[in-house]
Amino acid sequence: MKKQWAWRILFYLIGVNCMALGTTLNSKTGLGLGTVTSTPYAIACWLGMRLSTVVLIFYSLMIGIQFLIKGKRRLWRDLLQLPTSLLFSA
């Protein structure tokens, strides 16, 4: 069972790193943005803020909405997405 969790965590971290790398490359190359970052990018340009800061705020808002939508099915460990989002948006 522990080995299965280790693999899940490893693949999760690889996936999050790939997503963060893709987001950064999309915005830095000027070739356009994906749908995941288009809204935070527009807000960052409008407010004159750093993209990473707006992405963190936007993801936190989405996590909050997810928490509300899940209702009674939510788990407090779902909030662990917040520190992960902080780590990878910085």
C-alpha positions in Angstrom: 0.0 0.0 0.0 2.8 2.4 0.8 4.5 1.6 -2.5 1.3 2.5 -4.3 1.1 5.9 -2.5 4.8 6.6 -3.3 4.1 6.1 -7.0 1.0 8.3 -6.9 2.9 11.1 -5.2 5.8 10.7 -7.7 3.5 10.9 -10.7 1.6 13.8 -9.2 4.8 15.8 -8.6 6.0 15.1 -12.2 2.6 16.1 -13.6 2.5 19.4 -11.6 6.1 20.2 -12.7 5.2 19.5 -16.3 2.2 21.8 -16.0 4.2 24.6 -14.4 6.9 24.3 -17.0 4.3 24.4 -19.8 2.6 27.4 -18.3 5.9 29.3 -17.9 7.1 28.4 -21.4 3.8 29.4 -22.9 3.9 32.9 -21.3 7.6 33.5 -21.8 7.9 32.6 -25.5 5.0 34.9 -26.5 3.5 32.1 -28.6 0.2 32.3 -26.9 -1.4 31.0 -23.8 -3.3 27.9 -23.0 -6.8 28.0 -21.6 -5.6 27.3 -18.1 -3.6 30.5 -18.0 -5.4 32.8 -20.3 -7.7 34.3 -17.7 -4.9 34.8 -15.1 -2.7 36.3 -17.8 -5.3 38.8 -18.9 -5.9 39.8 -15.3 -2.2 40.1 -14.7 -1.8 42.4 -17.7 -4.8 44.5 -16.7 -3.7 44.9 -13.1 0.0 45.1 -13.8 0.7 42.2 -11.5 3.1 39.3 -11.9 1.6 36.3 -13.6 2.7 33.9 -10.8 0.8 36.0 -8.2 -2.4 36.1 -10.2 -2.2 32.3 -11.0 -1.9 31.6 -7.3 -4.9 33.8 -6.5 -6.9 32.3 -9.4 -6.1 28.7 -8.4 -6.9 29.5 -4.8 -10.3 30.8 -5.8 -10.9 27.7 -7.9 -10.0 25.5 -5.0 -12.4 27.4 -2.8 -15.2 27.0 -5.3 -14.4 23.3 -5.6 -14.6 23.0 -1.8 -18.0 24.6 -1.8 -19.3 22.5 -4.7 -18.3 19.3 -3.0 -20.5 20.2 0.0 -20.7 17.4 2.5 -18.4 15.2 0.3 -15.5 17.5 0.8 -12.4 16.4 2.7 -10.2 18.8 4.6 -7.2 17.2 2.8 -8.6 18.8 -0.4 -7.2 22.0 1.0 -3.7 20.6 0.6 -4.0 21.9 -3.0 -3.4 25.4 -1.6 0.2 24.9 -0.4 0.9 22.9 -3.6 -0.4 25.7 -5.7 1.7 28.2 -3.7 4.8 26.1 -4.2 4.5 25.7 -7.9 3.2 29.2 -8.7 6.2 30.8 -7.0 
